[in-house]
Amino acid sequence: MSKAGILIVEDSFIVAFHLRKTLESEGYEVMGIENSGEAAIAFIEKQRPALVLMDIMLGGRLDGIETTRTIRSRYHLPVIYITALTDKETIQRAKITEPYGYLTKPFEDREVFTVVEMALYKHEIELKLRQSEEKFFSTVRSISDAVIIIDEQYRITYMNPSAEVITGWVLPKMSGRALQEIFLLRDSVTEEFPVNPFQCVLHQGKANTLPPNLVLLSGKGIERPIGEGSMSPVINERGKFIGMVIIFKDLSDKVEHEKLVKDFEKRHMAALLEGQEKERSRIAKDLHDGLGQTLNAIKMNLKLRGTTGDEMDTLSQLIDEAIQESIRISENLLPAKLKDFNLATCLRSLCNNIDRTSQVPVSFEALGNAGDIDQLQKINFYRIAQEAINNAIKHAQATAITVQLNEEDDRVQLTIEDDGKGFEKNTTYDQSLHHGLVNMRERAEIMGGKLTIESDTARGTLIIVEAPVNNLNVVYAKA
């Protein structure tokens, strides 16, 4: 069985004949002999040898080095130079074409076999490596996740098309540049900028997830939320860090979807709470105008009858108590003050009433003055305070409660603190308390604010709710 096919490019007939006989004696197939660079290129265009033996000095327009440059760029074939020239300038020109070996004239047969075998073996290994790389990069190019590969100096060596789209940079321009030049990150929660993505140990041979809430500033000035990614160090066989593979996704669609879902839930909850307030208002009106007026009418009829006596006095007293109870329930359902007074006045009245009726001291302090806030915001703040105080009395068994309202031009902060027994967030607690906390949190979110709860079984509970004043982004359900 013949070995690999070889093309000889040599303008000396004697040297070419000797090479042919030598190679064929070892089982190689000499596919052809050409004496010029142009003829060699034309031959390779029609037939593809496995190896080319190339004389540097050739007749014709192209010398061996120029011919090799064309063969290597077009056909990726291994070339071995045959030359009698050993001057430095020629060697330097030849090195640029990355030859697979040199045969210096005059050469021995055994030297020819050794150089040819080494060249063919090296080319076979490189070909397999190139095919493996092509498969790898074809796979990486085709996936939707962004992939960036950096070296041990954190310089970019590869970016797939998805990474180019997300970052706004292309590989030819950024190859060899520092990762920090294109990987500009901002934390959407803390607003930290720039964020160092290498905030965890990278030399343990394990993948590390990217920190959450990251926003990438692209080369086009567009901010894209990214995440669901990893940073995987590349460790060689000696355990040395030689680079890293960074994988991440563009979460713009996911974040937008979550925002739409959250907005819908906020609208839905706002509609439910508004419906509750309307129902409270209806019941309060029925109590005041219906039951209250009926009780007053009964009391007036008793007086008109002129009936006296202990039993009648007792009945009259019970009717008075019923009237007061209906007024109290009506006021609790929908305080009339919410329509006519500012939030500070309403909260002070709430605290005074509870302080008077519950035997638990409830103090109130108002700071600042933001003017009259939106009616629905006023109701939400009032309900949160009402719920928090009732929880402190009923569940925490507090002996003192402090309420503080801080109103600024653009924000309102309400703080309710008690010295009760508190609760642990990760433990099961009374279901009614759970619903109350959920209700307070939902009201805060509807106002575009946030609710913070800090509770300790030894020190009590602190509730803080903050919300912007008349936030135009808050959408309340319309009647």
N, C-alpha and C positions, 0 to 999 in steps of 0.2 A: 504494500500500500504506500503510495507516494505521500510525502509530507506537504507542507504549505507551499503555495505558489509564490514565486518570487519574480520581480521585474528587475533586470539589470540595466542601468543607465550609465553607459561608459563609451567614450569616443575612441578608446584604444581597442582595436579588434583583438589583439593578443591577450590583454588583461580580461576582456569580456569573455573570450573563449575559455581561458583558464578558470575563471569563476564558474562558468557554466559546467564544465566537466567536474570541478570540485564539488559543487552543490548536488549535481545529479548522482554523483557517486555515493552520496549520503542519503539519497532518496527524496531530495527536494525536487519540486517541479519548477523549472525555469520557464515562465510563461512567455518571456520575450526579452529581446535586447534592443535598446534604443540608444542613439548616439547624440541626442539633443534634448533639451528641456521641453521644447514644443512637442516633439514626437512622443515623449514620455507622458505628457498630460493627455494627448490625444488617445494614446493606448489605454490609459487608466479610465478614460471616459467610457470606453467600450468594454473593458475587462477590469476586474478588481483583484489585483494580486493581494496576498496577505502581507507582503513586505517589499520595500524598494531599496536596492543597493544603488546609491547615487554618487557619481563622481562629481567633485566640486567644479573642476575645470572642464567645461563642455563647449563644443562648437555651437554656434547659433546665438540668438539674441539673449536667451536666458542662461545664466550659469546654474550650477547645481543648487546653490543656496536659494536663489530666487525661485527655482522650480520646486524645491522642497516647501517653501513658504506657501505656494499655491496648493500643492498636494495636501499639506496638513490642514489648511483652512477649508478646502472644499471636500476632501474625501476622508480626512482623519486617519490616514494610513501611517504606519511606522516607517521611518526612513533611517538607513545607516549610511553614513558618508564614507566614500572611498577617496582618499586624497594623499598626495605626496606633500601637500602644503601643511606646515606646522607653525607658521608665523602667528603671532598674537592677534593681529588684526583679522585674519581669516577665521581663526578659532572663535573670536568674539562674535563675528557675523553669523557663524554657524550655530552658536549656542542659542541665539534668539529664536531659531526655528525648532528648538527642543528635539534634537535628533535622538535616536535610540541607541546610538553607538558610533564608533569610528573604526575604520580599517586603514591603517597607514601603510602606504606602498613603500617597499615590497612587504607583503604579508604572508604568513604561513597558513596552510590549510586548516590546521587545528584552531588557529585564531579565528578564522572565518566561521567555523561551526559554532564556536563558543559565543561570539558576538551575535550571530543570527539567532541562536537558541534563546539567549537572554533577551533579545529584542522582542521576539515572538511571545515569550512568557510575560514580559512586562506589559506588552500591548493587550494581551488576553486579560490580565488582571485589571488593567485600567478600563477595558471595555466592560467587564462585569461591574466594576465600581460605578462607571458612568450610567449603566443601565439601572443599577440599584438606586442611584441618586435621582435619575429621571422618574422612576416609579414613585419614590418618596415625595419629590417636589410636585409631581402631577397630582398625587393624593392631597398634599397640603394645599395646592392651588385650588382644588375643587371643593374643599369644605367651606361651609358658610362662616365658621368661626374665624376670627382674626388671629393670625399667627405671626409673631415677631421672634426672630432668633438673634441673640447677641453673643459676642465672644467674652473672654474673661476680662476684657477691659471695658465691658458694657457698651461696645460699639455694635451697630447694626450690621448683621451679615445677610439677613434675609427677611422679607416681608411678603406674605401672600396677598393676592388681590383684595381680599376682604379687609386686611389690615390697611392697605393703601386707601381704600374707600373711606374707612372710619377715621383714619388719622389725617387724611387729606394730603399725604406725601407719597411719592413713588420711590421704589427701591433704587433705581439708577441714581437718583439724586441724593438719597439718604444713606446709601451703603458706605460703611466705614465711619459714619457720624455717631456721636454719642446718643444713647437712647433718650436722655433727658431733653434733647433738642426737639423731639416730636411727641414724647409721652408726658405732656403737661396735664397734670391731674388736679382737680379740686374736689374737696369733700363737701357734698351738698348739704350735710347736716351742720358741721362745724364751720364751714366756709374757709377752711384752711387751704391756702394756695401758695406755692405748689405743694402737692403731697408727694412724699418720697414713697414710691411703690415697694421699695425694698425695706420694709419695716419689720421683717421677720428673718429668722436665721435661714440662710440660703445654702450653707455648705454641708447639709446633712443628707443630701441625696434624696430628699423628699419634696413632693410638690406642695406648694403653699398657695392657698387661695388668696385672690386679690382682696384687699380691704373693701368692705361694702360702701355704698353711697358715693362711688367715685364718678366724676364727670370729666370727660376728656375734651380738652380744647384742641380742635383740629387745626390744620394748617390754613384752612379757609375761614377761621374765626368762628366756627360753629361748635357749640357745646353738645356733646353726646353722652348720655349716661351709659356707662359700661359696667360689666360685672359677669358673674357666673364663669370666672376664669381662674387660671392658675399660673404660677411661676415655677417651672421645674428646672432645677440646676442640672447641668450636664457634667457628669464626673467621669474622668477617664479611668483606665484599668489600674492606674497608680493612685487613685483616690484624689486626684487633683481637679479642682474646679476649672473647667475650660469654656464655660458658657452657660446659656440659659434659654429655655423656650418659654415664651409668654403667650398664653392663649386667653382671649376674652371675646365678649359678644357686645354688639350694639343693642342696648336695651331700650331704645327710644320708643318702639312700638309697645313694648311691655309696660313701660312707665306710663305712657299715654293711656293705655287701656286701664291700668290700675287707677289712674287719676279720674277717668270717666266713671269707673265703678264707684270710687269713693265719693265723687260728686253726686252720683245718683243716690247712693245710700244717705248722703247728707240731706239731699232734697227730700227723700222719703221720710227720714227721721224728723226733719223740720215740719213736714206736713202732719206727721203724727202728733208732735208736740203742740202744734198750733191747734189741731183738732181737740187735743186734751184741754187746752186753755179755753177754747170756745165752749166745750162741754162744762168746764168749771164755771164759766161765766153764765151759762144758761141755768145751771143748778143754783148758783148763788143768787141769780135774779128771781128764780122761782121761790127760793127760801125767803128772800127779802120781801118780794111783792106778793107772794102767795101765802106761804105758811105764816110769815111774820104779820102780815095784815090780818089774816084770819084770827090769829091769837089776840091781836089788839082789839079786833071787833068783839071777840068773846069777853074780853076784860071790860070793854065799854058797856056791853049788855048787862053784865053783872052789876056794874055801878048804877045803871039806869033803873034796875029792879029795886035798888035800895036795900038789897039783902045784906044783913050783917050777921056777925057771930064768928066763933073761932073757926068753924069748918070753912066758912066763906073766906075768911082771912087767909087760911092755909091754901085754899084753892087759888085765890088771887096771887099769892106769893109764888105758887108753882107756875102759874101762867107767866108771871114776870120772869121767872128763871128760864122758862121755855123760850120766851121772846129773846132774852139775852143770849141763850145758847144758839138760837137760829142766826142771830146777828154775828156771833163769834164764828160759827161754821161758815157763814156767807163771806165774812171778811177773810177767813183763812183760805177759802177757795179762790177768791179773787179780791185782793185788797183794793179798796177804792182809791187808796193813796197812790197806787201805781199809775193811775191815769192823771193825777193832779200834781204830784210832787216828784222831785228828783230822786235818784237811786239812794243817795246818802240818807235822805229823810225817811224813805221807805224802810231801809235796813235798820235805821235807828229805832223806828217804831216797832219793827219785828223783834229786835233784841229786847226792847223794854217790855213788850207784852210777854215774851217767854220768861224773862227775868222775874216778872211779877206773878206769873201763874205756875211756874215749874219748880220754884224754890232752888233753882240752880243759877248762880250769878252769871249773867251774860253781859259783857261789856262791849262797847262799840266805839271805834275811832275812825274818823274820816280825814283823809289827807288830800291835798290838792283840790282842784276844781276843774273838771273837764266840761262843765255845762250839762245840759240835758241830753242824754244819749237816746239812741233808737229805742222805741217802746218795746219791741220784741227782745232786744238785748237787755233792757231793764228787767223784763219778766224772767229771762233766763238766769241772770245774776241773782235775782231775788229767790227763785226756786232752788238754785244751788245752795245758797245760804240757809234757806229753810230746811232743805234735806240734810245738810251737814250738821246743823244744830240739833235737829231731831235725832239723828244717828248718835251724836255725842251723848245725848241725854238717855236715849232708850237702850243703846247697845254698849256704849263705852262706860256708862255710869259715871260720867264726868262730874266733878265738883266745881269746875270753873271753865267758862268758855270765853274766848276773846275773838272778836270779829273786827277786821281792819279793812277799810276800803281806801285804795290809793288811786285817784283819778288824775290822769295826765291828759295832755292835748290829744294824743294819738292812741293811748292805751289805758285800759282799766285793769287793776289787779285787786282781787278779793282774796283775803286770807282768813281762814277759820281754824283756830287752834284750841285743843282741849287737853285736859290733864287726865283723861280716862285711861282705861286699861289697854286701849289700842288693839291691833290685830296684826297677824303675820300674813303677808300677801299670798304665800304659797300654801296656806292651810285652809281647810274648809271652815267657813263661817256662816252666820245666819243668812238665809236666802234673801230675806227682805233687805238686809244691809247690802248684799251683792247687787240687787236690782237698783238700790239707791245710788251706789257708786257708778254703776253703768249709766244711769239716768243723768248724773252730774257730768260725766265725761262726754256723753253725747251732746248735751247742751253746750258744753265748752267748744266742741268741734264744730257745731253748727254756727257758732259765732266767729269761727275762724281762729279760735284760740286753742289753748291746751290746759289740761288739768294735771296737777302734780300732787301725789299723795305720799306722805312720809308718815309711817306709823311704827310705833315701838310699844311693845307690851308693858314696858316700864315707864315710858315717858309720855304716852298719849299719841294723838294724831294731829298732823298738820296738813291742811288742804289749801292749795294755792291754785287759783284760776286766773289766767291772763287772757285778754282778748283785745283786738284793736277796736277803736271807737268808730262806729259807723263804717265798718269794712265793706267797701263796694264789691268785693269778691264774694261776700257771703250772700247766698241766694236763699231767701225764705220762701216757703210755700205760700202761694196766693190762695185766698179764700175762693 
